[in-house]
């Protein structure tokens, strides 16, 4: 609000109607606290004066900042909610040269509760990933390394129009998909390997595993 105060001071130096200016500012601030989106409309009505137009500019900046703050709070709440709902979650970053066919990703999930929710696999991939899907071998083992599950799963990363699926930021996207089977409660670790017949599979940045309550 410091910029608004400077604008007000500038206008008061040229105007004899101090009460009118103070009233305008009070109305604007009241609208900010009640509904910040209405500020732009109010500022537009006042734009006949060059100085009041400056108020409009400053109020738009404040509105943009308010939007960013609100968006940040929403993201924080969403993140907190996700943390509360998960039993286990981990993402393992892959080397920049690619995911080697010989490289196993091991997720040490420890002891799971007797009852838990869906199991999700996450893939963080680049927009220029050369395939529409990815085949992953998923193996689960108990604490004695006895294999409990050994399945090949197919994850679709691009739709039929070639558009990347999942949530994107820049040229990177993250897709979560439900596993075709439920991880058993006695599972101690999960092993993932890429089965794309590529010695070094490029375009995959990270692989994750999430188990919900």
C-alpha positions in Angstrom: 0.0 0.0 0.0 3.0 2.3 0.1 2.7 3.1 -3.6 -1.0 4.0 -3.1 0.0 6.4 -0.4 2.5 8.1 -2.7 -0.2 8.5 -5.4 -2.6 10.0 -2.9 0.0 12.5 -1.8 0.7 13.5 -5.4 -3.0 14.1 -6.1 -3.5 16.0 -2.8 -0.8 18.4 -3.8 -2.8 19.4 -6.9 -6.3 19.1 -5.6 -8.3 21.0 -3.1 -10.8 18.2 -2.5 -8.9 16.2 0.1 -12.1 14.5 1.4 -13.0 13.1 -2.0 -9.6 11.5 -2.5 -9.6 9.9 0.9 -13.1 8.6 0.2 -11.9 7.1 -3.0 -9.0 5.3 -1.4 -11.2 4.1 1.5 -13.7 2.6 -1.0 -10.9 0.8 -2.9 -9.4 -0.7 0.3 -12.8 -1.8 1.4 -13.3 -3.6 -1.9 -9.9 -5.2 -1.5 -10.8 -6.7 1.8 -14.2 -7.9 0.6 -13.5 -9.0 -2.9 -10.1 -8.2 -4.5 -11.3 -9.0 -8.0 -13.7 -6.0 -7.9 -10.8 -3.5 -7.6 -10.0 -3.5 -11.3 -13.6 -2.6 -12.2 -13.6 0.3 -9.6 -10.2 1.6 -10.9 -11.6 1.6 -14.4 -14.4 3.9 -13.4 -11.9 6.3 -11.9 -9.5 6.4 -14.9 -10.7 9.7 -16.3 -8.0 11.5 -14.4 -4.3 10.8 -15.2 -3.5 10.5 -11.6 -6.5 8.3 -10.8 -5.4 6.2 -13.8 -2.2 5.7 -11.8 -4.3 4.4 -8.9 -5.9 2.0 -11.4 -2.4 0.7 -12.4 -1.4 0.2 -8.8 -4.6 -1.5 -7.9 -4.2 -4.0 -10.8 -0.7 -4.7 -9.5 -2.1 -5.4 -6.0 -4.8 -7.6 -7.5 -2.2 -9.6 -9.3 -0.2 -10.0 -6.1 -3.4 -11.0 -4.3 -4.1 -13.7 -6.9 -0.6 -15.1 -6.5 -0.9 -15.2 -2.7 -4.3 -17.0 -2.9 -2.9 -19.5 -5.5 0.0 -20.2 -3.2 -2.3 -20.8 -0.2 -4.3 -23.2 -2.3 -1.2 -25.1 -3.4 0.0 -25.3 0.2 -3.4 -26.6 1.4 -3.4 -29.2 -1.5 0.1 -30.3 -0.5 -0.8 -30.6 3.1 -3.8 -32.7 2.2 -1.7 -35.0 0.0 0.8 -35.5 2.8 -2.0 -36.4 5.3 -3.5 -39.0 2.9 -0.3 -41.0 2.0 1.3 -43.9 3.7 4.4 -43.8 1.5 5.7 -41.7 -1.3 9.0 -41.4 -3.0 10.4 -40.2 -6.4 13.7 -41.4 -7.7 15.5 -39.2 -10.1 17.1 -40.8 -13.2 20.5 -39.9 -14.8 20.4 -37.3 -17.5 21.8 -39.8 -20.0 18.7 -41.9 -19.6 17.3 -44.9 -17.7 19.5 -47.8 -18.3 17.9 -51.2 -19.0 20.3 -52.6 -16.3 19.3 -50.1 -13.6 16.8 -51.2 -11.0 14.9 -48.6 -9.0 14.4 -49.9 -5.5 11.7 -48.4 -3.2 12.1 -49.4 0.5 8.6 -49.0 1.7 9.1 -50.7 5.1 6.2 -52.1 7.1 2.8 -51.2 5.7 -0.4 -51.1 7.8 -2.8 -53.9 7.5 -5.2 -51.8 5.6 -4.3 -49.1 3.1 -5.7 -47.5 -0.1 -4.7 -47.3 -3.8 -1.2 -47.9 -5.0 0.1 -45.4 -7.6 3.1 -45.3 -9.9 4.3 -41.9 -11.0 6.3 -41.0 -14.2 8.0 -37.7 -14.7 8.8 -37.3 -18.4 9.8 -34.8 -21.0 7.6 -33.5 -23.8 10.1 -34.9 -26.3 10.0 -38.4 -24.9 10.1 -40.5 -28.2 7.3 -43.0 -27.3 3.6 -42.9 -26.5 3.9 -45.2 -23.6 6.4 -46.9 -21.3 6.6 -50.6 -20.2 7.8 -51.1 -16.7 8.6 -54.4 -14.9 7.4 -54.1 -11.3 8.5 -56.6 -8.7 7.5 -56.7 -5.0 9.5 -58.6 -2.3 9.1 -59.2 1.4 11.7 -58.7 4.0 13.3 -62.1 3.2 13.5 -61.0 -0.5 10.9 -63.5 -1.5 9.1 -62.3 -4.7 5.4 -61.6 -4.1 4.5 -60.0 -7.4 6.3 -59.8 -10.8 4.3 -58.0 -13.5 4.9 -56.0 -16.6 2.8 -52.8 -16.7 2.1 -50.5 -19.6 1.7 -46.7 -18.9 0.3 -44.4 -21.5 2.0 -41.0 -21.5 0.6 -39.4 -24.6 -3.0 -39.4 -25.9 -4.1 -40.3 -29.4 -3.4 -36.7 -30.6 0.1 -36.8 -29.3 -0.6 -34.5 -26.3 1.3 -35.4 -23.1 -0.9 -36.6 -20.3 -0.7 -35.7 -16.6 0.2 -32.4 -15.0 2.8 -30.3 -16.8 5.2 -27.5 -15.9 7.2 -26.2 -18.8 8.3 -29.1 -21.0 8.0 -31.7 -18.1 4.9 -33.7 -17.2 4.1 -35.9 -14.3 1.6 -38.7 -14.7 0.2 -40.9 -11.9 -1.6 -44.2 -12.7 -3.1 -46.9 -10.4 -1.2 -50.2 -10.3 -3.2 -53.1 -11.8 -2.8 -55.0 -8.5 -2.7 -54.2 -4.8 0.6 -54.3 -3.0 0.4 -56.9 -0.3 0.8 -55.8 3.4 3.9 -58.0 3.8 5.7 -56.2 1.0 9.1 -54.6 2.1 10.4 -53.3 -1.2 9.3 -52.6 -4.7 11.7 -52.8 -7.7 11.1 -51.1 -11.0 12.9 -51.7 -14.3 12.3 -50.2 -17.8 11.3 -52.7 -20.5 11.4 -50.6 -23.6 14.2 -52.5 -25.3 16.4 -49.4 -25.1 19.9 -49.6 -23.5 19.4 -46.0 -22.3 15.8 -44.8 -22.3 15.9 -41.0 -22.7 13.1 -38.6 -21.8 12.2 -40.1 -18.4 13.3 -37.8 -15.6 12.0 -39.7 -12.5 9.9 -42.6 -11.4 7.8 -42.5 -8.2 5.7 -44.7 -6.0 2.8 -43.6 -3.8 0.7 -45.6 -1.4 -2.4 -43.9 -0.1 -4.3 -44.5 3.2 
